[in-house]
Amino acid sequence: MKFNYRFLILALLIAGFFMPVEKISAQAGDTLVVEWQDPVTGEVITDALRNAIENDTNRPEGRVYKLLRGGFYWISEKITYSDFHLRLVGEKGGPTEFDNPPVLQLVGREDGTHADRLMQPSASLTMKNIYVIGCDEFGSQTYYQPIQLDANDSRFVFDGCIFERTNFAPIAFTGKNNDIFVTNCVFRNIQGHPADQQWQGRGISIWADQDTVIVENNTFFNINMTVFQLEGGAANYIRFNHNTIVNMGRALNAGNWWKEAYFTNNLFINPFWHGEGHADITATGRDPRTIPASIFSVGALPTKYGPEEGRRILFSNAYAWRDPAFAAYYGDTIVAQPFAGPMTREDYFDVYENMVIKDTVWLSSMPSVGTYPSEIVENMIQNIKDIRSNTLPATEYFWKLPIDNITGDVCNVCPSWPLPEDFSYTDAALMTAGTDGLPLGDLNWFPDKKAIFEQNKDQYVAQLEAMAGPRIELETIAEYEAEEAVLGGDAEIKDVAGFMYFQMDGGGYIQWEFDLAEAGQYDLNIYTNLRGNGTRGQRIIVNGVSIHDPMGWGEYIWSPKEQEANIWYGKFDPNEWVWTLIKQEEILEAGALTLPAGKNTIRIESSWGYQNFAGIQLIPAGTTTPVVELGVPDATSDLVKIMVEGAVWVPSGLKSVAMNSNGSVTFTVEAPGNGTYALNLLYQNYSGPQNGVLKIDGAVVSTISFASKDDSTGLTVLTDKFELTQGSHQITVEASNINLDMAQLVKVTITSVNENEIPNGYALEQNFPNPFNPTTSIRFTLAKPEVVKLTVYNILGQKVATLVNGPMTAGQHLVHFNASNLASGIYFYGIEAGNFKTFKKMILLK
């Protein structure tokens, strides 16, 4: 194998590529084995995996592509698909360096160029036991987000994978409303090469709203920035549980819009080792309470996601140790970070019943891990010193990259196998410190404890969820603008006046729709302000086509930096408003600025964020007079703030209702059903605390306490609960000395986290015995006669057995399952009976 490694490197350096060879594959049922090397020459078959997928024209629904131990699956053209669930399952790695898990890596085309990514699918993806090397064959790590997942309403599973050597996140999720599972994986040496900024190196990046995100039993080692990034969107449910984090440069999380989130049972070694430098802690607009900031932070949930009272956040059973070498470095002007800073505690954990932080411990001595890479600590400190002094490229601190035994250089196409790190430990205090009584951190370092965890996972998860108290579900049913309601007393509509612009931060979009009188080629003029920043990049989308400047980055680029040769639209004052003209001949997408007569759409989506936009113009190419001029009032937007120069508060719709000395606003609301509701009110008040009255259909139901803020920025208040019957109702708010922006009608449901949600008379019980070998029994109960399906699935979601499929009588039933033909592992069994649907997990141990 070492000869093969050297041969591969030499061939690449001389030729730049391998000649393509026909794919070789073998099919067995739903599984297609993908060979990776020519059986005669031993050469790697470049694009063997991609070709196998594309040529699989009779693909069955549950197709699995099996990748081989010791294999190298090189990709020169990125893998894309949109109409099926791709399942890539590798053979587990063995004990020697020749038994690596199958490797996925980007290599050059025949002409020496490279694709921009390994994979960019628009549908579900499962990857199991795959080793992903994020650099190319020459060591370049410039491929942003090598695996980018653009699908919506899909399922993504990464289990037992290894990711290493990429400047930013090896996997990124840009689509919406997905279920994401990252389990039993290792992320290692995720840092810049070359290293030139403190924001490089992210474990998992998520850029849009998601349904479920579970990150459990993973190890994150040498992650330069953050382990978990969710910006530009929120998640309905997050569980970040039992992870080991070693040498994380900055905070655990980037972005903090979560509705329900559990960060539990994690072990940290050298968290936020960067500390925060002078530029960080003196940033414009920074809340002084964020000095120090936090390893873990919570942020205000945008109003579109509902009231803060409806969130559940638990940060618990976290232990950390930081090398004293960093304390000595911080002794200068660097600020070290606690688990949660004052702002997070004062605004969230101290205020809301269902936001809990507990059992966070700083260790006085290093855990007895099998590996502590002390030899790179000096380079880590020099790395951040170099970056802050602009001494670039900065010192790197990779740990144990594979070395070619002939040249002595780093082998860019070799995996670090077997993994050289060992983060198991023997400390008694840590071995039972989890909420489940198990060791903290990634339980894969403790196989016997991992088996216990898997066997009892449902119970353990229920325990940690219960730590956040009763479940309060607040569902926003509808929104009502105050200025569109019926005003009473001395209430009056108040307009916001002044120069308006969009402040684009961590996510969202701005969109203009307009009609053109004549088809033709146009120049697009964008009015922007960099807010004092350096290079920025956002997505400019014209009639669905994302346009790019000649740099070919993933975004359209602006920069004020005179000295940078590799920037595009720039060389202007970063603190001034500037019209930036985009011409067809200066973008990569041919014909993108040739627009039809009639309806057209220009959209700006946040990518790097932190840039302001005030409007656009469309100018016929070769002329100077705009035929379309659009500003803030003409646009629709999401998660992007509208700002008005000189105003500290801008209401939605640019209007509010001044309640003056005795005003009222009456909303006509539609309750979708009988139940408990509340009103979430958005308002401004700088006149001191005020009391108001809430009326339902003319009757007083409660008082409202309006808090006050001296800085005049916006506030919210959730009223007391009230009952509504299905249908139309008049809800009146009476108050004085506040400016009312809007009201959200909120449906309130309060349940115990342990409440049995199964319909009365129906039940699916845990199989017995469990674990089992090879037979087990499954008992279920039906309230009335039903057509029943009882099905068994493997961990990839493939159906492996149908135990029942037909009508059954009411009452209790017992079904026996013989798994003698299945391999050991985790399986799921599910029942469908009328409206009753549920799943449970079982473990086959042979």
ZINORTA-V457096 format. One record per pair of residues at least 4 apart in sequence whose ideal C-beta (glycine too) atoms are under 7 Angstrom apart, sorted by the first residue. I is the first residue (numbers start at 1). J is the second residue. D is the distance in whole Angstrom. If there is no record, write none. Layout:
# ZINORTA-V457096
[[I:J:D] [I:J:D]]
This chain:
# ZINORTA-V457096
[[1:5:6] [1:97:7] [1:98:4] [2:6:7] [2:405:6] [3:7:6] [4:8:6] [4:42:7] [5:9:7] [5:404:7] [5:411:6] [5:414:6] [6:10:6] [6:404:6] [6:406:5] [7:11:6] [8:12:6] [8:44:6] [8:413:6] [9:13:6] [9:404:6] [9:411:7] [9:413:7] [10:14:6] [11:15:6] [11:18:7] [12:16:7] [12:137:5] [16:108:5] [16:112:4] [17:46:7] [17:108:5] [17:109:6] [17:110:5] [18:43:6] [18:44:6] [18:46:5] [20:46:6] [20:47:7] [21:38:5] [21:43:7] [21:45:5] [23:45:6] [23:48:5] [23:51:4] [23:52:5] [23:55:7] [24:35:4] [24:39:7] [25:32:6] [25:33:6] [25:34:5] [25:35:6] [25:52:5] [26:33:4] [27:32:5] [30:60:5] [30:62:5] [30:63:6] [30:64:6] [30:798:7] [31:64:5] [31:66:5] [32:52:6] [32:56:6] [32:63:6] [32:65:5] [32:66:7] [33:66:5] [34:48:6] [34:49:6] [34:52:5] [34:65:5] [34:66:7] [34:67:6] [35:45:7] [35:48:7] [36:44:6] [36:45:6] [36:48:5] [36:68:6] [36:71:4] [36:72:6] [36:73:5] [37:42:6] [37:43:6] [37:44:6] [37:45:6] [38:42:6] [38:43:5] [38:45:6] [44:72:5] [44:74:5] [46:74:5] [46:76:5] [46:107:6] [47:51:5] [47:75:6] [47:76:6] [47:77:6] [48:52:6] [48:73:6] [49:53:7] [49:65:7] [49:73:5] [49:75:7] [50:54:6] [50:75:6] [50:77:6] [50:79:5] [51:55:6] [52:56:6] [52:65:6] [53:65:7] [53:79:7] [53:81:7] [53:86:7] [56:63:7] [59:63:5] [59:84:6] [62:798:4] [62:799:7] [63:87:7] [64:87:5] [64:89:5] [64:796:7] [65:87:7] [65:88:5] [66:89:6] [67:71:6] [67:73:6] [67:88:6] [67:90:4] [67:102:4] [67:130:7] [68:91:6] [68:102:6] [69:91:4] [69:93:6] [69:94:6] [69:99:6] [69:101:7] [69:102:7] [70:98:6] [70:99:6] [70:100:6] [71:102:4] [71:103:7] [72:103:5] [72:413:7] [73:102:6] [73:103:6] [73:104:5] [74:105:6] [74:107:4] [75:79:7] [75:104:7] [75:105:7] [75:106:6] [75:107:7] [75:118:5] [76:107:6] [76:108:6] [76:109:5] [76:115:6] [77:115:6] [78:115:4] [78:116:7] [78:117:5] [78:118:6] [78:119:6] [78:120:6] [79:118:7] [79:119:4] [79:121:7] [80:120:5] [80:121:6] [81:86:6] [81:121:5] [81:123:6] [82:122:4] [82:123:5] [83:123:6] [84:123:6] [85:123:6] [85:124:4] [85:126:7] [86:121:6] [86:125:5] [87:126:4] [87:796:5] [88:126:7] [88:127:5] [88:130:6] [89:128:5] [89:129:7] [89:796:7] [90:101:5] [90:102:4] [90:128:7] [90:129:4] [90:130:5] [91:102:7] [91:129:7] [92:101:7] [92:129:5] [93:99:5] [93:100:5] [93:101:4] [93:417:6] [94:99:3] [95:99:6] [95:418:7] [97:417:6] [97:418:7] [100:131:6] [100:415:5] [100:417:4] [101:129:5] [101:130:6] [101:131:5] [101:162:7] [102:130:6] [102:131:7] [103:131:5] [103:133:6] [103:415:5] [104:118:6] [104:130:6] [104:132:5] [105:133:4] [105:413:6] [106:114:6] [106:115:6] [106:118:5] [106:136:5] [106:143:6] [106:146:7] [107:136:6] [107:137:5] [108:112:5] [108:113:7] [108:114:5] [108:136:7] [108:137:7] [109:113:5] [109:114:7] [114:136:6] [116:143:6] [117:143:6] [117:145:7] [117:146:6] [117:147:7] [117:148:6] [118:146:5] [118:147:6] [119:147:5] [120:148:5] [120:150:6] [121:125:6] [121:149:6] [121:151:6] [122:150:5] [122:151:5] [123:151:5] [123:154:6] [124:151:7] [124:154:4] [124:155:5] [124:156:7] [125:149:6] [125:156:5] [126:157:4] [126:796:6] [127:158:5] [127:161:6] [128:159:5] [128:160:6] [129:160:5] [129:161:7] [130:161:5] [131:162:5] [131:415:5] [132:161:7] [132:162:7] [132:163:5] [132:170:6] [133:164:6] [133:165:6] [133:415:7] [134:141:6] [134:146:5] [134:163:7] [134:164:6] [134:165:5] [134:166:3] [134:170:5] [135:139:5] [135:140:6] [135:141:5] [135:165:5] [135:166:7] [135:412:6] [136:140:5] [137:412:6] [137:413:5] [138:412:6] [139:193:7] [139:410:7] [139:412:4] [141:165:6] [141:166:5] [141:167:5] [141:193:5] [142:167:7] [144:168:6] [144:554:6] [145:168:6] [145:169:6] [145:172:4] [145:205:7] [146:166:6] [146:170:6] [147:170:6] [147:171:5] [148:172:5] [148:174:6] [149:156:6] [149:172:7] [149:173:5] [149:174:7] [149:175:6] [150:174:5] [150:175:5] [151:175:5] [151:178:7] [152:175:4] [152:176:5] [152:177:6] [152:178:7] [153:177:5] [153:178:7] [154:175:7] [154:178:5] [155:178:7] [155:179:5] [156:173:7] [156:178:6] [156:180:5] [156:181:7] [157:181:5] [158:171:7] [158:182:5] [158:185:6] [159:183:5] [159:184:5] [160:184:5] [160:185:7] [161:185:5] [162:185:7] [162:186:5] [163:170:4] [163:171:7] [163:185:7] [163:187:5] [164:188:5] [164:189:5] [164:190:7] [164:416:7] [165:189:6] [166:170:5] [166:190:6] [167:192:5] [167:193:7] [167:200:5] [168:200:6] [168:202:6] [169:202:4] [169:203:7] [169:204:6] [169:205:4] [169:229:7] [170:190:7] [171:204:6] [172:205:4] [172:207:7] [173:178:6] [173:180:6] [173:206:5] [173:207:7] [173:210:7] [174:207:5] [174:208:6] [175:208:6] [176:208:4] [176:209:5] [177:209:6] [177:210:7] [177:211:5] [178:210:5] [178:211:6] [179:211:6] [179:212:5] [180:210:6] [180:212:7] [180:213:5] [181:214:5] [182:204:6] [182:215:5] [182:218:6] [183:216:5] [183:217:6] [183:218:7] [184:217:5] [184:218:7] [184:444:6] [185:218:5] [186:218:7] [186:219:5] [186:419:6] [187:203:5] [187:218:7] [187:220:5] [187:221:7] [187:223:6] [188:221:5] [188:222:6] [189:222:5] [189:398:5] [189:399:6] [189:401:7] [190:201:5] [190:202:7] [190:203:6] [190:222:7] [190:223:5] [190:224:7] [191:195:6] [191:200:6] [191:201:4] [191:222:6] [191:224:4] [191:396:7] [192:196:6] [192:197:7] [192:200:4] [192:201:6] [192:224:6] [193:396:6] [194:393:4] [195:200:7] [195:383:6] [195:393:6] [195:394:4] [195:396:5] [196:392:5] [196:393:6] [196:394:6] [197:387:6] [198:225:7] [198:249:7] [198:250:7] [198:274:6] [198:384:6] [198:387:5] [199:225:5] [200:224:5] [200:225:6] [201:223:5] [201:224:3] [201:225:5] [201:249:6] [202:225:5] [202:226:5] [202:229:5] [203:220:5] [203:223:5] [203:227:4] [203:228:6] [204:215:7] [204:228:6] [204:229:7] [205:229:5] [206:210:6] [206:213:7] [206:229:6] [206:230:4] [206:233:7] [207:231:6] [207:232:5] [207:233:7] [208:232:6] [208:233:4] [209:233:4] [209:234:6] [210:233:7] [210:235:4] [211:236:5] [212:236:7] [212:237:5] [213:235:5] [213:238:5] [214:239:5] [215:228:7] [215:240:5] [215:243:7] [216:239:6] [216:241:5] [216:242:6] [217:242:5] [217:442:5] [217:443:5] [217:444:6] [217:450:7] [218:243:5] [218:442:6] [219:244:5] [219:423:6] [219:442:5] [220:227:5] [220:243:7] [220:245:5] [220:248:7] [221:246:5] [221:247:6] [221:421:6] [222:247:5] [222:397:7] [222:399:6] [223:227:5] [223:248:5] [223:249:7] [224:249:4] [225:249:5] [225:250:5] [226:250:6] [226:251:6] [226:252:7] [226:253:6] [226:254:4] [227:245:6] [227:248:6] [227:252:6] [228:240:6] [228:252:6] [228:253:5] [229:254:4] [229:255:6] [230:235:6] [230:255:4] [231:254:6] [231:255:4] [231:506:4] [231:507:6] [232:506:6] [232:507:2] [232:508:7] [232:606:6] [232:639:7] [233:257:7] [233:507:6] [234:257:4] [234:258:6] [234:259:6] [234:301:7] [234:305:5] [235:258:5] [235:259:7] [236:259:5] [236:260:6] [237:260:5] [238:258:5] [238:260:7] [238:261:4] [238:262:7] [239:262:5] [240:262:7] [240:263:5] [241:262:6] [241:264:5] [241:265:6] [242:265:5] [242:441:6] [242:442:6] [242:443:5] [243:266:5] [243:441:7] [243:442:6] [244:267:5] [244:423:5] [244:441:4] [244:442:4] [245:266:6] [245:268:5] [245:271:6] [246:269:4] [246:270:7] [246:423:6] [247:270:5] [247:273:6] [247:380:7] [248:252:7] [248:271:5] [248:272:7] [249:273:6] [249:274:5] [250:272:6] [250:274:5] [251:272:6] [251:294:6] [251:295:6] [251:296:7] [251:297:6] [252:271:7] [252:295:5] [252:296:5] [253:296:6] [253:297:7] [255:506:6] [256:297:5] [256:298:5] [256:299:4] [257:299:7] [257:301:6] [257:302:7] [257:305:7] [258:311:7] [258:313:7] [259:305:6] [259:311:6] [260:311:7] [260:312:4] [261:313:5] [262:314:5] [262:464:6] [262:465:7] [263:296:6] [263:314:7] [263:315:5] [264:314:6] [264:316:5] [264:317:5] [264:435:6] [264:464:5] [265:317:5] [265:434:4] [265:435:6] [265:440:6] [266:318:5] [266:440:7] [266:441:7] [267:319:6] [267:440:4] [267:441:3] [268:318:7] [268:320:4] [269:321:6] [269:367:7] [270:322:6] [270:323:6] [270:326:7] [271:295:5] [271:320:5] [271:322:7] [272:295:5] [272:337:4] [273:322:7] [273:326:5] [273:380:6] [274:384:5] [275:330:5] [275:334:4] [275:335:6] [275:336:5] [276:280:4] [276:281:5] [276:293:6] [276:334:7] [276:335:5] [277:333:7] [277:334:6] [277:388:5] [278:282:6] [278:333:6] [279:283:7] [281:291:5] [281:335:6] [286:290:6] [287:343:6] [289:342:4] [289:343:4] [289:346:7] [290:341:6] [290:343:5] [291:335:6] [292:335:5] [292:336:7] [292:337:5] [292:338:6] [292:341:5] [293:297:7] [293:337:6] [293:341:5] [294:337:6] [294:338:7] [294:339:7] [294:340:5] [294:341:4] [294:344:5] [295:337:5] [295:338:7] [295:339:5] [296:315:5] [296:339:6] [296:340:5] [297:344:5] [298:313:6] [298:344:5] [298:348:4] [298:355:7] [301:305:5] [301:308:6] [301:311:6] [302:639:6] [303:682:6] [306:310:5] [306:474:5] [306:476:5] [306:746:7] [307:474:5] [307:680:5] [307:716:7] [307:718:5] [307:746:6] [308:352:6] [309:352:6] [309:472:6] [309:474:6] [309:718:5] [310:472:6] [310:473:6] [310:474:3] [311:354:7] [311:355:7] [312:354:5] [312:468:5] [312:471:7] [313:355:4] [314:356:5] [314:464:7] [314:467:6] [314:468:5] [315:340:7] [315:357:5] [316:356:7] [316:357:7] [316:358:5] [316:359:5] [316:435:6] [316:467:6] [317:359:5] [317:433:6] [317:434:6] [317:435:5] [317:440:7] [318:339:6] [318:360:5] [319:361:5] [319:363:6] [319:430:6] [319:433:6] [319:440:6] [320:362:6] [320:363:7] [321:363:4] [321:366:5] [321:367:6] [322:326:6] [323:377:6] [324:328:7] [325:329:7] [325:377:5] [325:381:7] [326:330:6] [327:331:7] [329:334:6] [329:381:5] [330:334:4] [330:336:5] [339:360:4] [340:344:4] [340:345:5] [340:349:7] [340:357:6] [342:346:6] [343:347:6] [344:348:6] [344:349:7] [345:349:5] [345:350:6] [346:350:6] [347:351:6] [348:352:6] [348:355:5] [349:355:5] [349:356:7] [349:357:5] [353:469:6] [354:468:5] [354:469:5] [354:472:6] [356:467:6] [356:468:5] [363:367:7] [366:372:6] [367:425:5] [367:427:5] [367:430:6] [368:425:5] [368:426:5] [368:427:5] [369:423:5] [369:424:7] [369:425:5] [370:422:3] [370:423:7] [370:424:5] [371:421:4] [371:422:5] [371:423:6] [373:399:5] [376:380:6] [376:397:4] [376:399:5] [377:381:7] [378:382:6] [379:383:6] [379:395:5] [379:396:7] [379:397:4] [380:397:5] [381:385:6] [382:386:6] [382:395:4] [383:387:7] [383:394:5] [383:395:5] [383:396:7] [383:397:6] [384:388:6] [385:389:6] [386:391:4] [386:392:7] [386:394:4] [386:395:5] [387:394:5] [400:416:6] [400:420:5] [401:410:5] [401:416:7] [402:410:7] [402:411:5] [402:414:4] [402:415:7] [402:416:5] [403:408:6] [403:410:6] [403:411:6] [404:408:7] [404:409:6] [404:411:4] [416:420:6] [423:441:7] [423:442:7] [423:445:5] [424:445:4] [424:446:6] [425:430:6] [427:431:7] [429:433:6] [430:439:6] [430:440:5] [431:439:5] [432:437:5] [433:440:5] [434:438:4] [434:439:7] [434:440:6] [435:463:6] [435:464:5] [435:467:7] [436:453:7] [436:460:4] [436:463:7] [438:443:6] [438:449:5] [438:452:7] [438:453:6] [439:443:7] [439:446:5] [439:449:6] [441:445:7] [443:449:5] [443:450:4] [443:453:5] [444:450:6] [446:450:6] [447:451:7] [449:453:6] [450:454:6] [451:455:6] [452:456:6] [453:457:6] [453:460:7] [454:826:7] [454:843:6] [455:771:6] [455:843:6] [456:460:6] [457:461:6] [458:462:6] [458:841:7] [459:463:7] [460:464:7] [461:465:6] [462:466:6] [462:753:7] [462:754:6] [465:753:5] [466:753:5] [466:754:6] [470:750:6] [470:751:7] [470:752:6] [471:751:5] [471:752:7] [471:753:5] [472:750:5] [473:749:4] [474:746:5] [474:748:6] [475:746:7] [475:747:4] [476:744:5] [476:746:6] [477:672:6] [477:745:5] [477:746:7] [477:747:5] [478:669:7] [478:670:7] [478:745:5] [479:742:6] [479:744:5] [480:484:7] [480:485:6] [480:667:5] [480:669:7] [480:742:6] [480:743:5] [481:652:7] [481:653:5] [481:742:5] [482:656:6] [482:657:4] [482:665:5] [482:740:4] [482:741:6] [482:742:6] [482:743:7] [483:493:5] [483:653:7] [483:655:4] [483:656:7] [483:657:6] [485:665:5] [485:666:6] [485:667:5] [486:666:4] [487:491:4] [487:492:7] [487:657:6] [487:665:6] [488:663:7] [488:664:4] [488:666:7] [489:662:4] [489:663:5] [489:664:5] [490:660:4] [490:661:6] [490:662:6] [490:663:6] [491:657:5] [491:658:7] [491:659:5] [491:660:6] [491:663:3] [491:664:6] [491:665:6] [492:658:5] [492:660:7] [493:655:6] [493:657:6] [494:655:7] [494:656:5] [494:657:7] [494:658:5] [494:739:6] [495:654:7] [495:655:6] [496:644:5] [496:647:6] [496:650:6] [496:651:7] [496:654:5] [498:644:4] [498:645:5] [498:646:5] [498:647:6] [499:644:7] [499:645:4] [500:614:7] [500:631:7] [500:632:4] [500:642:6] [500:644:5] [501:612:5] [501:613:7] [501:614:4] [501:632:6] [501:643:5] [502:510:5] [502:612:6] [502:613:5] [502:632:6] [502:637:6] [502:640:5] [502:642:6] [503:612:6] [503:640:7] [503:641:4] [503:643:5] [504:508:7] [504:538:7] [504:606:5] [504:609:6] [504:611:5] [504:612:7] [504:613:6] [504:640:5] [505:609:5] [505:610:6] [506:606:7] [506:609:5] [507:606:5] [507:639:5] [508:606:5] [508:637:6] [508:638:5] [508:639:3] [508:640:4] [509:603:6] [509:604:6] [509:605:5] [509:606:7] [509:637:6] [509:638:6] [509:640:7] [510:604:5] [510:613:6] [510:635:5] [510:637:5] [510:640:6] [511:601:6] [511:603:4] [511:635:6] [511:636:5] [511:637:7] [512:602:5] [512:616:6] [512:630:5] [512:634:6] [512:635:5] [513:599:7] [513:601:5] [514:600:6] [514:628:5] [514:630:6] [515:598:6] [515:599:6] [516:595:6] [516:597:5] [516:598:7] [516:600:6] [516:628:7] [517:597:7] [518:597:6] [519:595:7] [519:596:5] [519:597:4] [520:594:7] [520:595:7] [520:620:6] [521:584:6] [521:593:6] [521:594:5] [521:621:4] [522:593:5] [522:595:6] [522:618:5] [522:619:6] [522:620:6] [522:621:6] [523:581:6] [523:582:7] [523:583:5] [523:619:5] [523:621:6] [524:582:4] [524:593:6] [524:602:7] [524:616:7] [524:618:7] [525:579:5] [525:581:5] [525:616:6] [525:617:4] [525:619:6] [526:580:5] [526:582:7] [526:613:7] [526:616:6] [527:577:6] [527:579:6] [527:613:7] [527:614:4] [527:615:5] [528:558:7] [528:578:6] [528:580:6] [528:611:6] [528:612:6] [528:613:5] [529:576:7] [529:577:5] [529:612:4] [530:536:6] [530:558:6] [530:560:6] [530:574:4] [530:611:6] [531:610:6] [531:611:6] [531:612:6] [532:574:5] [532:575:5] [533:574:6] [533:610:6] [533:611:7] [534:559:6] [534:560:7] [534:561:6] [535:557:6] [535:559:4] [535:561:7] [535:567:6] [536:558:5] [536:608:5] [536:610:7] [536:611:5] [537:553:6] [537:555:3] [537:556:6] [537:557:5] [537:607:5] [537:608:5] [538:555:6] [538:556:6] [538:604:6] [538:605:6] [538:606:6] [538:607:5] [538:608:7] [538:611:6] [539:546:5] [539:555:6] [539:605:4] [539:607:5] [540:547:5] [540:556:4] [540:604:6] [541:545:7] [541:546:5] [541:603:4] [541:605:7] [542:547:6] [542:592:5] [542:593:7] [542:602:6] [543:595:7] [543:600:6] [543:601:6] [545:589:6] [545:592:5] [547:556:6] [547:587:5] [547:589:5] [547:592:5] [548:552:6] [548:553:7] [548:556:6] [548:587:6] [548:588:5] [548:589:7] [549:556:6] [549:557:6] [549:568:4] [549:569:6] [549:586:7] [549:587:6] [550:568:6] [550:586:7] [550:588:7] [551:557:6] [551:566:7] [551:568:5] [552:588:6] [553:557:6] [554:607:7] [555:607:4] [555:608:7] [557:567:6] [557:568:5] [557:569:7] [558:569:5] [558:570:6] [558:580:6] [559:564:6] [559:567:4] [559:570:4] [560:570:6] [560:571:7] [560:572:5] [560:573:6] [560:574:4] [561:567:6] [561:570:6] [562:571:5] [569:580:5] [572:576:7] [572:578:5] [577:614:7] [582:586:7] [582:587:6] [584:593:4] [584:621:7] [587:592:6] [595:600:5] [596:600:7] [602:616:6] [604:613:6] [614:631:6] [614:632:7] [615:629:7] [615:630:6] [615:631:4] [616:630:5] [617:626:4] [617:628:7] [617:629:5] [618:626:6] [618:627:6] [618:628:4] [619:623:6] [619:624:7] [619:625:7] [619:626:5] [620:627:6] [630:634:4] [630:635:7] [632:642:6] [633:654:7] [642:650:5] [643:650:6] [644:650:5] [648:711:6] [648:712:5] [648:713:6] [649:684:5] [649:712:6] [649:713:5] [649:714:5] [650:654:7] [651:655:6] [651:656:4] [651:741:4] [652:741:6] [652:742:6] [656:684:7] [656:739:4] [656:740:6] [656:741:5] [657:663:7] [657:665:6] [657:739:7] [657:740:5] [658:739:5] [659:663:3] [659:735:5] [659:736:6] [659:737:7] [659:738:5] [659:740:6] [660:736:7] [661:736:5] [662:736:6] [663:735:7] [663:736:7] [664:732:6] [664:733:7] [664:734:5] [665:733:5] [665:740:6] [666:730:6] [666:732:4] [667:731:5] [667:743:6] [668:728:6] [668:730:6] [669:729:5] [669:731:5] [669:745:5] [670:728:6] [671:677:7] [671:724:4] [671:725:7] [671:726:6] [671:727:6] [671:729:6] [672:726:7] [673:726:5] [674:725:5] [674:726:5] [675:724:7] [675:747:6] [676:721:5] [676:723:6] [676:748:4] [677:721:7] [677:722:6] [677:724:5] [677:745:6] [677:746:6] [677:747:6] [677:748:6] [678:718:6] [678:719:5] [678:720:7] [678:721:5] [678:746:5] [678:748:5] [679:694:7] [679:719:5] [679:731:6] [679:743:5] [679:745:6] [679:746:7] [680:716:6] [680:718:5] [680:743:7] [680:744:4] [680:746:5] [681:716:7] [681:717:5] [681:719:7] [681:733:7] [681:740:7] [681:743:5] [682:714:6] [682:716:5] [682:741:4] [682:742:5] [683:706:7] [683:715:6] [683:738:5] [683:739:6] [683:740:5] [683:741:6] [684:712:6] [684:714:6] [684:715:7] [684:738:7] [684:739:4] [685:690:6] [685:706:5] [685:707:7] [685:708:5] [685:709:7] [685:715:6] [685:737:7] [685:738:4] [686:708:6] [686:709:6] [686:710:6] [686:712:4] [687:708:6] [687:737:4] [688:708:5] [689:705:7] [689:706:7] [689:707:6] [689:708:5] [690:706:4] [690:735:6] [690:736:6] [690:737:5] [690:738:6] [691:703:6] [691:704:7] [691:705:6] [692:703:7] [692:704:4] [692:706:6] [692:733:6] [692:734:6] [692:735:3] [693:700:6] [693:703:6] [693:704:7] [693:734:4] [694:701:5] [694:702:5] [694:704:6] [694:719:5] [694:733:6] [695:699:6] [695:700:5] [695:701:7] [695:732:4] [696:701:5] [696:722:6] [696:729:6] [696:731:6] [697:729:6] [697:730:5] [698:730:7] [701:722:5] [702:719:6] [702:720:4] [704:717:6] [704:719:6] [704:733:7] [704:735:7] [705:717:7] [706:717:6] [706:735:6] [706:738:5] [707:715:6] [707:717:7] [709:713:6] [709:715:6] [721:748:5] [724:729:6] [733:740:7] [751:755:5] [758:762:5] [758:763:6] [758:838:7] [759:783:7] [759:835:7] [759:836:6] [760:783:7] [761:781:7] [761:783:3] [762:781:6] [762:782:6] [762:783:5] [762:833:7] [762:836:4] [763:780:6] [763:781:4] [764:780:5] [764:831:5] [764:838:5] [764:840:6] [765:779:5] [765:780:7] [766:770:6] [766:840:6] [767:772:7] [767:776:5] [767:777:6] [767:778:5] [767:829:7] [767:842:5] [768:776:7] [768:777:6] [769:776:6] [770:776:6] [770:842:5] [770:843:6] [771:843:4] [771:844:7] [771:845:4] [772:776:4] [772:842:7] [772:844:6] [773:844:7] [773:845:6] [773:846:5] [774:818:6] [774:819:5] [774:820:4] [774:846:7] [775:816:6] [775:817:7] [775:818:5] [776:817:5] [776:842:7] [777:814:6] [777:816:5] [778:790:7] [778:815:5] [778:817:6] [778:829:6] [779:812:7] [779:813:7] [779:814:5] [780:813:6] [780:831:6] [781:811:7] [781:812:5] [782:786:5] [782:808:6] [782:810:5] [782:811:6] [782:833:6] [783:810:6] [784:810:5] [785:807:7] [785:808:7] [785:809:5] [785:810:6] [786:808:6] [786:833:4] [786:834:5] [787:806:7] [787:807:5] [788:804:5] [788:806:7] [788:808:5] [788:831:7] [788:833:5] [789:804:6] [789:805:5] [789:831:7] [789:832:4] [790:803:4] [790:804:4] [790:815:6] [790:829:7] [790:831:5] [791:799:6] [791:802:5] [791:829:7] [791:830:6] [792:800:5] [792:801:4] [792:803:7] [792:817:7] [792:827:6] [792:829:5] [793:797:6] [793:798:6] [793:799:6] [793:800:6] [793:827:7] [793:828:5] [793:830:7] [794:798:5] [794:800:5] [794:825:7] [794:827:6] [795:825:6] [795:826:5] [800:822:6] [801:817:7] [803:815:5] [803:817:6] [804:808:7] [804:815:6] [808:813:6] [819:844:5] [822:844:6] [824:844:5] [824:845:6] [824:846:5] [825:844:6] [826:841:6] [826:843:6] [827:842:5] [827:844:6] [828:839:5] [828:840:7] [828:841:5] [829:839:7] [829:840:6] [829:842:6] [830:838:7] [830:839:4] [831:836:7] [831:837:7] [831:838:6] [832:837:5]]
